[in-house]
Amino acid sequence: MQKEHSRFYQKEADRYHELRYGSWYGSIAAEAHHDILREILAGRERPLIILDVACGTGHNIGVLSEAGDLVVACDLTPEMMEMARKRLGPRRNVHYIRGDAFQIPFPDNTFDAVTSSRFLHLLDDSRQKKVLLEILRVLKPGGTMAVDFFNIHHWRILALPIFVYRALLKKRPTGSTMSNINEITGWMRRNKINMAGTIGVGSYFLVLSWIFPRRFSLALAGLFRKGPLKMLAEQIIVIGEKQV
Ligand SMILES: C[S@@+](CC[C@H](N)C(=O)[O-])C[C@H]1O[C@@H](n2cnc3c(N)ncnc32)[C@H](O)[C@@H]1O
């Protein structure tokens, strides 16, 4: 399964970033995501050593390198990391390392924060939990994890338009696990993770605002972060802290 993913992203590397974040919706969701990551990390004590699991073409790396003192960007597919290097240029506090999320190549209790985006949905439920335990292992006690899941409610409500949108962008189909966030947070609590919150990112409903100025759509994206509209967010970032 890991090899399959790596082969898929090896082929996808050249076009992944543009396809995912180059569209109108992709860029709005990316900016909303980055604002949230900045807020999550802003309160952390320095120095801050951060691991980004399955960093891909470096979607999070720019923000993390500004928020942290040392960033380890880790991915199974060298071609994806090569694109990240090209896109972001050299950054003195960022190190790219090839590694498998199921066996993160670091000792226990290494990182102050671990992030991962748009990765866990590639795994089925039991594999997601293996990766979460591996993230927990490398996190220092008191460290923060911020990982996102595809939200099952968003998918259920918007399945047909999402299918059409993906077809128009000629995205290759990937099997995605849609998660029930209450189930995930319950599992985390039972596994020595204190829950610090959940935040919604993006929603395909935002497409309805595309004729308005960008700042209006970004403000609208804020509505999907919490409260009742969070249920309609595309992704949910789950923020947890490893028990001391
Ligand atoms: C959809 S991309 C997400 C990339 C980036 N995090 C983002 O938000 O755009 C999924 C990434 O997961 C990586 N990947 C797949 N299986 C992996 C594994 N077992 N360990 C580490 N990375 C993996 C792929 O190489 C790919 O770069």
Ligand as a Chemical Component Dictionary entry (heavy atoms), coordinates in Angstrom:
data_LIG
# 
_chem_comp.id                   LIG 
_chem_comp.type                 NON-POLYMER 
_chem_comp.pdbx_formal_charge   0 
_chem_comp.three_letter_code    LIG 
# 
loop_
_chem_comp_atom.comp_id 
_chem_comp_atom.atom_id 
_chem_comp_atom.alt_atom_id 
_chem_comp_atom.type_symbol 
_chem_comp_atom.charge 
_chem_comp_atom.model_Cartn_x 
_chem_comp_atom.model_Cartn_y 
_chem_comp_atom.model_Cartn_z 
_chem_comp_atom.pdbx_ordinal 
LIG C1  C1  C 0  -2.010 14.367 -0.889 1  
LIG S1  S1  S 1  -0.278 14.505 -0.618 2  
LIG C2  C2  C 0  -0.227 15.705 0.703  3  
LIG C3  C3  C 0  0.998  16.532 0.664  4  
LIG C4  C4  C 0  1.024  17.736 1.606  5  
LIG N1  N1  N 0  1.031  17.334 2.978  6  
LIG C5  C5  C 0  -0.122 18.669 1.348  7  
LIG O1  O1  O 0  -0.827 19.032 2.297  8  
LIG O2  O2  O -1 -0.294 19.109 0.206  9  
LIG C6  C6  C 0  0.075  12.993 0.219  10 
LIG C7  C7  C 0  1.557  12.782 0.460  11 
LIG O3  O3  O 0  1.701  11.645 1.307  12 
LIG C8  C8  C 0  2.899  10.995 0.941  13 
LIG N2  N2  N 0  2.862  9.627  1.494  14 
LIG C9  C9  C 0  2.072  8.595  1.117  15 
LIG N3  N3  N 0  2.284  7.526  1.909  16 
LIG C10 C10 C 0  3.236  7.911  2.811  17 
LIG C11 C11 C 0  3.863  7.257  3.897  18 
LIG N4  N4  N 0  3.555  6.008  4.235  19 
LIG N5  N5  N 0  4.777  7.933  4.613  20 
LIG C12 C12 C 0  5.110  9.220  4.292  21 
LIG N6  N6  N 0  4.542  9.896  3.282  22 
LIG C13 C13 C 0  3.612  9.251  2.549  23 
LIG C14 C14 C 0  2.904  11.055 -0.572 24 
LIG O4  O4  O 0  4.190  10.855 -1.098 25 
LIG C15 C15 C 0  2.378  12.484 -0.780 26 
LIG O5  O5  O 0  3.449  13.405 -0.870 27 
# 
loop_
_chem_comp_bond.comp_id 
_chem_comp_bond.atom_id_1 
_chem_comp_bond.atom_id_2 
_chem_comp_bond.value_order 
_chem_comp_bond.pdbx_ordinal 
LIG C1  S1  SING 1  
LIG S1  C2  SING 2  
LIG S1  C6  SING 3  
LIG C2  C3  SING 4  
LIG C3  C4  SING 5  
LIG C4  N1  SING 6  
LIG C4  C5  SING 7  
LIG C5  O1  DOUB 8  
LIG C5  O2  SING 9  
LIG C6  C7  SING 10 
LIG C7  O3  SING 11 
LIG C7  C15 SING 12 
LIG O3  C8  SING 13 
LIG C8  N2  SING 14 
LIG C8  C14 SING 15 
LIG N2  C9  SING 16 
LIG N2  C13 SING 17 
LIG C9  N3  DOUB 18 
LIG N3  C10 SING 19 
LIG C10 C11 SING 20 
LIG C10 C13 DOUB 21 
LIG C11 N4  SING 22 
LIG C11 N5  DOUB 23 
LIG N5  C12 SING 24 
LIG C12 N6  DOUB 25 
LIG N6  C13 SING 26 
LIG C14 O4  SING 27 
LIG C14 C15 SING 28 
LIG C15 O5  SING 29 
# 
